[in-house]
Amino acid sequence: MFILGIILIIAGIGCAGYGFMQNNSLEAQFTSIMSSGTANPGTMFIVIGVILLVVGIILCVVGRKKN
């Protein structure tokens, strides 16, 4: 469980970082506004990244307590 927690933490940080990068990119925002009408294309990635990060931390804590 501990290794899976570490993997989820790394994936969560990467996903949230990608979402922040998308929200700060003018090209991504312009493309998103023209195609779907939303101004923040990375918000979904940020939310998923935070969820993965929280689940990863919980798995790390539970995995450490079992040992």
PDB file with one MODEL, atoms N, CA, C and O in Angstrom:
MODEL        1
ATOM      1  N   MET A   1       0.820  -1.199   0.000  1.00  0.00           N
ATOM      2  CA  MET A   1       0.000   0.000   0.000  1.00  0.00           C
ATOM      3  C   MET A   1       0.861   1.259   0.000  1.00  0.00           C
ATOM      4  O   MET A   1       0.497   2.284  -0.576  1.00  0.00           O
ATOM      5  N   PHE A   2       1.999   1.155   0.655  1.00  0.00           N
ATOM      6  CA  PHE A   2       2.866   2.323   0.748  1.00  0.00           C
ATOM      7  C   PHE A   2       3.398   2.728  -0.631  1.00  0.00           C
ATOM      8  O   PHE A   2       3.436   3.913  -0.962  1.00  0.00           O
ATOM      9  N   ILE A   3       3.809   1.738  -1.431  1.00  0.00           N
ATOM     10  CA  ILE A   3       4.334   2.022  -2.772  1.00  0.00           C
ATOM     11  C   ILE A   3       3.238   2.614  -3.661  1.00  0.00           C
ATOM     12  O   ILE A   3       3.491   3.551  -4.418  1.00  0.00           O
ATOM     13  N   LEU A   4       2.030   2.072  -3.572  1.00  0.00           N
ATOM     14  CA  LEU A   4       0.906   2.606  -4.343  1.00  0.00           C
ATOM     15  C   LEU A   4       0.612   4.050  -3.926  1.00  0.00           C
ATOM     16  O   LEU A   4       0.286   4.888  -4.767  1.00  0.00           O
ATOM     17  N   GLY A   5       0.727   4.334  -2.633  1.00  0.00           N
ATOM     18  CA  GLY A   5       0.532   5.695  -2.144  1.00  0.00           C
ATOM     19  C   GLY A   5       1.551   6.652  -2.730  1.00  0.00           C
ATOM     20  O   GLY A   5       1.205   7.765  -3.127  1.00  0.00           O
ATOM     21  N   ILE A   6       2.819   6.223  -2.787  1.00  0.00           N
ATOM     22  CA  ILE A   6       3.875   7.060  -3.372  1.00  0.00           C
ATOM     23  C   ILE A   6       3.587   7.327  -4.853  1.00  0.00           C
ATOM     24  O   ILE A   6       3.743   8.449  -5.334  1.00  0.00           O
ATOM     25  N   ILE A   7       3.167   6.280  -5.563  1.00  0.00           N
ATOM     26  CA  ILE A   7       2.850   6.437  -6.993  1.00  0.00           C
ATOM     27  C   ILE A   7       1.694   7.420  -7.179  1.00  0.00           C
ATOM     28  O   ILE A   7       1.739   8.263  -8.075  1.00  0.00           O
ATOM     29  N   LEU A   8       0.661   7.318  -6.343  1.00  0.00           N
ATOM     30  CA  LEU A   8      -0.476   8.236  -6.462  1.00  0.00           C
ATOM     31  C   LEU A   8      -0.082   9.666  -6.097  1.00  0.00           C
ATOM     32  O   LEU A   8      -0.590  10.611  -6.700  1.00  0.00           O
ATOM     33  N   ILE A   9       0.802   9.841  -5.135  1.00  0.00           N
ATOM     34  CA  ILE A   9       1.267  11.188  -4.784  1.00  0.00           C
ATOM     35  C   ILE A   9       2.002  11.810  -5.962  1.00  0.00           C
ATOM     36  O   ILE A   9       1.771  12.971  -6.297  1.00  0.00           O
ATOM     37  N   ILE A  10       2.885  11.045  -6.589  1.00  0.00           N
ATOM     38  CA  ILE A  10       3.636  11.561  -7.736  1.00  0.00           C
ATOM     39  C   ILE A  10       2.691  11.875  -8.900  1.00  0.00           C
ATOM     40  O   ILE A  10       2.832  12.907  -9.555  1.00  0.00           O
ATOM     41  N   ALA A  11       1.731  10.982  -9.154  1.00  0.00           N
ATOM     42  CA  ALA A  11       0.765  11.214 -10.231  1.00  0.00           C
ATOM     43  C   ALA A  11      -0.110  12.435  -9.927  1.00  0.00           C
ATOM     44  O   ALA A  11      -0.426  13.210 -10.829  1.00  0.00           O
ATOM     45  N   GLY A  12      -0.497  12.605  -8.671  1.00  0.00           N
ATOM     46  CA  GLY A  12      -1.322  13.750  -8.290  1.00  0.00           C
ATOM     47  C   GLY A  12      -0.583  15.069  -8.465  1.00  0.00           C
ATOM     48  O   GLY A  12      -1.152  16.049  -8.946  1.00  0.00           O
ATOM     49  N   ILE A  13       0.689  15.091  -8.071  1.00  0.00           N
ATOM     50  CA  ILE A  13       1.480  16.313  -8.239  1.00  0.00           C
ATOM     51  C   ILE A  13       1.658  16.627  -9.721  1.00  0.00           C
ATOM     52  O   ILE A  13       1.554  17.782 -10.133  1.00  0.00           O
ATOM     53  N   GLY A  14       1.925  15.594 -10.518  1.00  0.00           N
ATOM     54  CA  GLY A  14       2.082  15.807 -11.961  1.00  0.00           C
ATOM     55  C   GLY A  14       0.800  16.284 -12.620  1.00  0.00           C
ATOM     56  O   GLY A  14       0.830  17.175 -13.469  1.00  0.00           O
ATOM     57  N   CYS A  15      -0.314  15.704 -12.241  1.00  0.00           N
ATOM     58  CA  CYS A  15      -1.605  16.076 -12.819  1.00  0.00           C
ATOM     59  C   CYS A  15      -1.995  17.503 -12.424  1.00  0.00           C
ATOM     60  O   CYS A  15      -2.469  18.274 -13.258  1.00  0.00           O
ATOM     61  N   ALA A  16      -1.795  17.848 -11.158  1.00  0.00           N
ATOM     62  CA  ALA A  16      -2.107  19.210 -10.715  1.00  0.00           C
ATOM     63  C   ALA A  16      -1.175  20.220 -11.373  1.00  0.00           C
ATOM     64  O   ALA A  16      -1.607  21.309 -11.754  1.00  0.00           O
ATOM     65  N   GLY A  17       0.087  19.870 -11.508  1.00  0.00           N
ATOM     66  CA  GLY A  17       1.037  20.759 -12.190  1.00  0.00           C
ATOM     67  C   GLY A  17       0.651  20.996 -13.637  1.00  0.00           C
ATOM     68  O   GLY A  17       0.738  22.119 -14.133  1.00  0.00           O
ATOM     69  N   TYR A  18       0.221  19.932 -14.319  1.00  0.00           N
ATOM     70  CA  TYR A  18      -0.231  20.069 -15.696  1.00  0.00           C
ATOM     71  C   TYR A  18      -1.468  20.966 -15.783  1.00  0.00           C
ATOM     72  O   TYR A  18      -1.593  21.772 -16.705  1.00  0.00           O
ATOM     73  N   GLY A  19      -2.375  20.823 -14.825  1.00  0.00           N
ATOM     74  CA  GLY A  19      -3.572  21.666 -14.802  1.00  0.00           C
ATOM     75  C   GLY A  19      -3.234  23.130 -14.594  1.00  0.00           C
ATOM     76  O   GLY A  19      -3.803  24.001 -15.252  1.00  0.00           O
ATOM     77  N   PHE A  20      -2.299  23.410 -13.671  1.00  0.00           N
ATOM     78  CA  PHE A  20      -1.874  24.793 -13.467  1.00  0.00           C
ATOM     79  C   PHE A  20      -1.215  25.349 -14.717  1.00  0.00           C
ATOM     80  O   PHE A  20      -1.413  26.513 -15.063  1.00  0.00           O
ATOM     81  N   MET A  21      -0.430  24.518 -15.396  1.00  0.00           N
ATOM     82  CA  MET A  21       0.228  24.953 -16.628  1.00  0.00           C
ATOM     83  C   MET A  21      -0.815  25.275 -17.700  1.00  0.00           C
ATOM     84  O   MET A  21      -0.668  26.258 -18.427  1.00  0.00           O
ATOM     85  N   GLN A  22      -1.864  24.457 -17.806  1.00  0.00           N
ATOM     86  CA  GLN A  22      -2.916  24.701 -18.785  1.00  0.00           C
ATOM     87  C   GLN A  22      -3.695  25.980 -18.467  1.00  0.00           C
ATOM     88  O   GLN A  22      -4.073  26.720 -19.375  1.00  0.00           O
ATOM     89  N   ASN A  23      -3.934  26.239 -17.183  1.00  0.00           N
ATOM     90  CA  ASN A  23      -4.669  27.448 -16.811  1.00  0.00           C
ATOM     91  C   ASN A  23      -3.846  28.703 -17.035  1.00  0.00           C
ATOM     92  O   ASN A  23      -4.415  29.780 -17.210  1.00  0.00           O
ATOM     93  N   ASN A  24      -2.524  28.597 -17.036  1.00  0.00           N
ATOM     94  CA  ASN A  24      -1.672  29.763 -17.233  1.00  0.00           C
ATOM     95  C   ASN A  24      -1.210  29.937 -18.671  1.00  0.00           C
ATOM     96  O   ASN A  24      -0.496  30.892 -18.978  1.00  0.00           O
ATOM     97  N   SER A  25      -1.602  29.040 -19.547  1.00  0.00           N
ATOM     98  CA  SER A  25      -1.214  29.109 -20.947  1.00  0.00           C
ATOM     99  C   SER A  25      -2.281  29.861 -21.752  1.00  0.00           C
ATOM    100  O   SER A  25      -3.440  29.449 -21.791  1.00  0.00           O
ATOM    101  N   LEU A  26      -1.887  30.948 -22.383  1.00  0.00           N
ATOM    102  CA  LEU A  26      -2.845  31.719 -23.191  1.00  0.00           C
ATOM    103  C   LEU A  26      -3.348  30.912 -24.383  1.00  0.00           C
ATOM    104  O   LEU A  26      -4.518  31.000 -24.754  1.00  0.00           O
ATOM    105  N   GLU A  27      -2.457  30.128 -24.976  1.00  0.00           N
ATOM    106  CA  GLU A  27      -2.854  29.325 -26.126  1.00  0.00           C
ATOM    107  C   GLU A  27      -3.909  28.290 -25.730  1.00  0.00           C
ATOM    108  O   GLU A  27      -4.894  28.105 -26.443  1.00  0.00           O
ATOM    109  N   ALA A  28      -3.706  27.618 -24.599  1.00  0.00           N
ATOM    110  CA  ALA A  28      -4.670  26.611 -24.150  1.00  0.00           C
ATOM    111  C   ALA A  28      -6.001  27.268 -23.776  1.00  0.00           C
ATOM    112  O   ALA A  28      -7.062  26.712 -24.060  1.00  0.00           O
ATOM    113  N   GLN A  29      -5.957  28.426 -23.153  1.00  0.00           N
ATOM    114  CA  GLN A  29      -7.193  29.115 -22.793  1.00  0.00           C
ATOM    115  C   GLN A  29      -7.946  29.574 -24.037  1.00  0.00           C
ATOM    116  O   GLN A  29      -9.167  29.437 -24.111  1.00  0.00           O
ATOM    117  N   PHE A  30      -7.225  30.117 -25.009  1.00  0.00           N
ATOM    118  CA  PHE A  30      -7.865  30.577 -26.240  1.00  0.00           C
ATOM    119  C   PHE A  30      -8.501  29.406 -26.982  1.00  0.00           C
ATOM    120  O   PHE A  30      -9.634  29.508 -27.451  1.00  0.00           O
ATOM    121  N   THR A  31      -7.777  28.301 -27.090  1.00  0.00           N
ATOM    122  CA  THR A  31      -8.315  27.121 -27.763  1.00  0.00           C
ATOM    123  C   THR A  31      -9.543  26.583 -27.030  1.00  0.00           C
ATOM    124  O   THR A  31     -10.516  26.171 -27.663  1.00  0.00           O
ATOM    125  N   SER A  32      -9.498  26.587 -25.703  1.00  0.00           N
ATOM    126  CA  SER A  32     -10.621  26.095 -24.916  1.00  0.00           C
ATOM    127  C   SER A  32     -11.846  26.992 -25.058  1.00  0.00           C
ATOM    128  O   SER A  32     -12.973  26.505 -25.144  1.00  0.00           O
ATOM    129  N   ILE A  33     -11.621  28.296 -25.082  1.00  0.00           N
ATOM    130  CA  ILE A  33     -12.747  29.226 -25.254  1.00  0.00           C
ATOM    131  C   ILE A  33     -13.393  29.035 -26.619  1.00  0.00           C
ATOM    132  O   ILE A  33     -14.618  29.046 -26.738  1.00  0.00           O
ATOM    133  N   MET A  34     -12.570  28.862 -27.648  1.00  0.00           N
ATOM    134  CA  MET A  34     -13.115  28.708 -28.993  1.00  0.00           C
ATOM    135  C   MET A  34     -13.823  27.368 -29.191  1.00  0.00           C
ATOM    136  O   MET A  34     -14.807  27.298 -29.928  1.00  0.00           O
ATOM    137  N   SER A  35     -13.340  26.304 -28.546  1.00  0.00           N
ATOM    138  CA  SER A  35     -13.933  24.989 -28.796  1.00  0.00           C
ATOM    139  C   SER A  35     -15.096  24.665 -27.851  1.00  0.00           C
ATOM    140  O   SER A  35     -16.129  24.163 -28.293  1.00  0.00           O
ATOM    141  N   SER A  36     -14.932  24.950 -26.557  1.00  0.00           N
ATOM    142  CA  SER A  36     -15.992  24.540 -25.625  1.00  0.00           C
ATOM    143  C   SER A  36     -16.598  25.693 -24.833  1.00  0.00           C
ATOM    144  O   SER A  36     -17.622  25.503 -24.176  1.00  0.00           O
ATOM    145  N   GLY A  37     -16.010  26.859 -24.873  1.00  0.00           N
ATOM    146  CA  GLY A  37     -16.577  28.006 -24.185  1.00  0.00           C
ATOM    147  C   GLY A  37     -16.125  28.171 -22.745  1.00  0.00           C
ATOM    148  O   GLY A  37     -16.601  29.075 -22.057  1.00  0.00           O
ATOM    149  N   THR A  38     -15.223  27.327 -22.271  1.00  0.00           N
ATOM    150  CA  THR A  38     -14.718  27.468 -20.903  1.00  0.00           C
ATOM    151  C   THR A  38     -13.360  28.154 -20.929  1.00  0.00           C
ATOM    152  O   THR A  38     -12.564  27.955 -21.846  1.00  0.00           O
ATOM    153  N   ALA A  39     -13.108  28.973 -19.894  1.00  0.00           N
ATOM    154  CA  ALA A  39     -11.873  29.743 -19.867  1.00  0.00           C
ATOM    155  C   ALA A  39     -10.756  29.059 -19.091  1.00  0.00           C
ATOM    156  O   ALA A  39      -9.604  29.482 -19.190  1.00  0.00           O
ATOM    157  N   ASN A  40     -11.056  28.022 -18.329  1.00  0.00           N
ATOM    158  CA  ASN A  40     -10.042  27.351 -17.518  1.00  0.00           C
ATOM    159  C   ASN A  40      -9.958  25.876 -17.909  1.00  0.00           C
ATOM    160  O   ASN A  40     -10.639  25.036 -17.321  1.00  0.00           O
ATOM    161  N   PRO A  41      -9.123  25.561 -18.899  1.00  0.00           N
ATOM    162  CA  PRO A  41      -9.077  24.178 -19.383  1.00  0.00           C
ATOM    163  C   PRO A  41      -8.396  23.205 -18.420  1.00  0.00           C
ATOM    164  O   PRO A  41      -8.580  21.996 -18.560  1.00  0.00           O
ATOM    165  N   GLY A  42      -7.624  23.681 -17.458  1.00  0.00           N
ATOM    166  CA  GLY A  42      -6.890  22.787 -16.575  1.00  0.00           C
ATOM    167  C   GLY A  42      -7.549  22.497 -15.251  1.00  0.00           C
ATOM    168  O   GLY A  42      -6.983  21.773 -14.432  1.00  0.00           O
ATOM    169  N   THR A  43      -8.729  23.037 -15.016  1.00  0.00           N
ATOM    170  CA  THR A  43      -9.384  22.861 -13.715  1.00  0.00           C
ATOM    171  C   THR A  43      -9.672  21.390 -13.420  1.00  0.00           C
ATOM    172  O   THR A  43      -9.525  20.953 -12.278  1.00  0.00           O
ATOM    173  N   MET A  44     -10.071  20.638 -14.409  1.00  0.00           N
ATOM    174  CA  MET A  44     -10.350  19.220 -14.208  1.00  0.00           C
ATOM    175  C   MET A  44      -9.081  18.481 -13.769  1.00  0.00           C
ATOM    176  O   MET A  44      -9.135  17.621 -12.889  1.00  0.00           O
ATOM    177  N   PHE A  45      -7.942  18.815 -14.380  1.00  0.00           N
ATOM    178  CA  PHE A  45      -6.688  18.173 -14.012  1.00  0.00           C
ATOM    179  C   PHE A  45      -6.264  18.545 -12.593  1.00  0.00           C
ATOM    180  O   PHE A  45      -5.710  17.714 -11.874  1.00  0.00           O
ATOM    181  N   ILE A  46      -6.518  19.769 -12.193  1.00  0.00           N
ATOM    182  CA  ILE A  46      -6.169  20.199 -10.835  1.00  0.00           C
ATOM    183  C   ILE A  46      -7.004  19.430  -9.812  1.00  0.00           C
ATOM    184  O   ILE A  46      -6.473  18.970  -8.802  1.00  0.00           O
ATOM    185  N   VAL A  47      -8.290  19.291 -10.063  1.00  0.00           N
ATOM    186  CA  VAL A  47      -9.170  18.580  -9.138  1.00  0.00           C
ATOM    187  C   VAL A  47      -8.763  17.107  -9.039  1.00  0.00           C
ATOM    188  O   VAL A  47      -8.675  16.561  -7.939  1.00  0.00           O
ATOM    189  N   ILE A  48      -8.518  16.473 -10.167  1.00  0.00           N
ATOM    190  CA  ILE A  48      -8.091  15.071 -10.164  1.00  0.00           C
ATOM    191  C   ILE A  48      -6.752  14.920  -9.459  1.00  0.00           C
ATOM    192  O   ILE A  48      -6.546  13.964  -8.711  1.00  0.00           O
ATOM    193  N   GLY A  49      -5.839  15.859  -9.693  1.00  0.00           N
ATOM    194  CA  GLY A  49      -4.528  15.810  -9.046  1.00  0.00           C
ATOM    195  C   GLY A  49      -4.623  15.926  -7.538  1.00  0.00           C
ATOM    196  O   GLY A  49      -3.924  15.214  -6.817  1.00  0.00           O
ATOM    197  N   VAL A  50      -5.471  16.806  -7.057  1.00  0.00           N
ATOM    198  CA  VAL A  50      -5.635  16.959  -5.609  1.00  0.00           C
ATOM    199  C   VAL A  50      -6.268  15.704  -5.007  1.00  0.00           C
ATOM    200  O   VAL A  50      -5.873  15.274  -3.923  1.00  0.00           O
ATOM    201  N   ILE A  51      -7.232  15.121  -5.690  1.00  0.00           N
ATOM    202  CA  ILE A  51      -7.848  13.886  -5.194  1.00  0.00           C
ATOM    203  C   ILE A  51      -6.818  12.758  -5.136  1.00  0.00           C
ATOM    204  O   ILE A  51      -6.752  12.031  -4.145  1.00  0.00           O
ATOM    205  N   LEU A  52      -6.014  12.609  -6.190  1.00  0.00           N
ATOM    206  CA  LEU A  52      -4.968  11.586  -6.180  1.00  0.00           C
ATOM    207  C   LEU A  52      -3.958  11.829  -5.070  1.00  0.00           C
ATOM    208  O   LEU A  52      -3.496  10.883  -4.431  1.00  0.00           O
ATOM    209  N   LEU A  53      -3.615  13.078  -4.840  1.00  0.00           N
ATOM    210  CA  LEU A  53      -2.669  13.416  -3.786  1.00  0.00           C
ATOM    211  C   LEU A  53      -3.209  13.042  -2.413  1.00  0.00           C
ATOM    212  O   LEU A  53      -2.485  12.472  -1.596  1.00  0.00           O
ATOM    213  N   VAL A  54      -4.456  13.353  -2.155  1.00  0.00           N
ATOM    214  CA  VAL A  54      -5.062  13.031  -0.854  1.00  0.00           C
ATOM    215  C   VAL A  54      -5.154  11.517  -0.665  1.00  0.00           C
ATOM    216  O   VAL A  54      -4.832  11.011   0.410  1.00  0.00           O
ATOM    217  N   VAL A  55      -5.586  10.798  -1.684  1.00  0.00           N
ATOM    218  CA  VAL A  55      -5.680   9.340  -1.585  1.00  0.00           C
ATOM    219  C   VAL A  55      -4.292   8.731  -1.391  1.00  0.00           C
ATOM    220  O   VAL A  55      -4.130   7.785  -0.621  1.00  0.00           O
ATOM    221  N   GLY A  56      -3.298   9.268  -2.083  1.00  0.00           N
ATOM    222  CA  GLY A  56      -1.932   8.776  -1.928  1.00  0.00           C
ATOM    223  C   GLY A  56      -1.397   8.995  -0.526  1.00  0.00           C
ATOM    224  O   GLY A  56      -0.731   8.118   0.024  1.00  0.00           O
ATOM    225  N   ILE A  57      -1.675  10.143   0.058  1.00  0.00           N
ATOM    226  CA  ILE A  57      -1.235  10.412   1.428  1.00  0.00           C
ATOM    227  C   ILE A  57      -1.920   9.467   2.402  1.00  0.00           C
ATOM    228  O   ILE A  57      -1.284   8.948   3.319  1.00  0.00           O
ATOM    229  N   ILE A  58      -3.219   9.242   2.206  1.00  0.00           N
ATOM    230  CA  ILE A  58      -3.947   8.320   3.086  1.00  0.00           C
ATOM    231  C   ILE A  58      -3.366   6.906   2.978  1.00  0.00           C
ATOM    232  O   ILE A  58      -3.186   6.231   3.992  1.00  0.00           O
ATOM    233  N   LEU A  59      -3.076   6.460   1.763  1.00  0.00           N
ATOM    234  CA  LEU A  59      -2.503   5.126   1.584  1.00  0.00           C
ATOM    235  C   LEU A  59      -1.114   5.020   2.212  1.00  0.00           C
ATOM    236  O   LEU A  59      -0.769   3.980   2.773  1.00  0.00           O
ATOM    237  N   CYS A  60      -0.323   6.071   2.124  1.00  0.00           N
ATOM    238  CA  CYS A  60       1.007   6.064   2.756  1.00  0.00           C
ATOM    239  C   CYS A  60       0.887   5.971   4.265  1.00  0.00           C
ATOM    240  O   CYS A  60       1.625   5.213   4.894  1.00  0.00           O
ATOM    241  N   VAL A  61      -0.020   6.719   4.855  1.00  0.00           N
ATOM    242  CA  VAL A  61      -0.197   6.691   6.313  1.00  0.00           C
ATOM    243  C   VAL A  61      -0.691   5.318   6.758  1.00  0.00           C
ATOM    244  O   VAL A  61      -0.181   4.767   7.734  1.00  0.00           O
ATOM    245  N   VAL A  62      -1.676   4.761   6.058  1.00  0.00           N
ATOM    246  CA  VAL A  62      -2.204   3.448   6.418  1.00  0.00           C
ATOM    247  C   VAL A  62      -1.136   2.369   6.203  1.00  0.00           C
ATOM    248  O   VAL A  62      -1.019   1.444   7.007  1.00  0.00           O
ATOM    249  N   GLY A  63      -0.365   2.486   5.131  1.00  0.00           N
ATOM    250  CA  GLY A  63       0.682   1.512   4.863  1.00  0.00           C
ATOM    251  C   GLY A  63       1.787   1.548   5.912  1.00  0.00           C
ATOM    252  O   GLY A  63       2.339   0.503   6.255  1.00  0.00           O
ATOM    253  N   ARG A  64       2.116   2.717   6.422  1.00  0.00           N
ATOM    254  CA  ARG A  64       3.142   2.844   7.463  1.00  0.00           C
ATOM    255  C   ARG A  64       2.651   2.290   8.791  1.00  0.00           C
ATOM    256  O   ARG A  64       3.422   1.676   9.528  1.00  0.00           O
ATOM    257  N   LYS A  65       1.376   2.500   9.105  1.00  0.00           N
ATOM    258  CA  LYS A  65       0.845   2.019  10.385  1.00  0.00           C
ATOM    259  C   LYS A  65       0.735   0.510  10.429  1.00  0.00           C
ATOM    260  O   LYS A  65       0.817  -0.080  11.506  1.00  0.00           O
ATOM    261  N   LYS A  66       0.549  -0.136   9.272  1.00  0.00           N
ATOM    262  CA  LYS A  66       0.468  -1.598   9.246  1.00  0.00           C
ATOM    263  C   LYS A  66       1.825  -2.239   9.518  1.00  0.00           C
ATOM    264  O   LYS A  66       1.895  -3.343  10.057  1.00  0.00           O
ATOM    265  N   ASN A  67       2.891  -1.558   9.150  1.00  0.00           N
ATOM    266  CA  ASN A  67       4.236  -2.107   9.379  1.00  0.00           C
ATOM    267  C   ASN A  67       4.623  -1.811  10.752  1.00  0.00           C
ATOM    268  O   ASN A  67       5.720  -2.175  11.177  1.00  0.00           O
TER     269      ASN A  67
ENDMDL
END
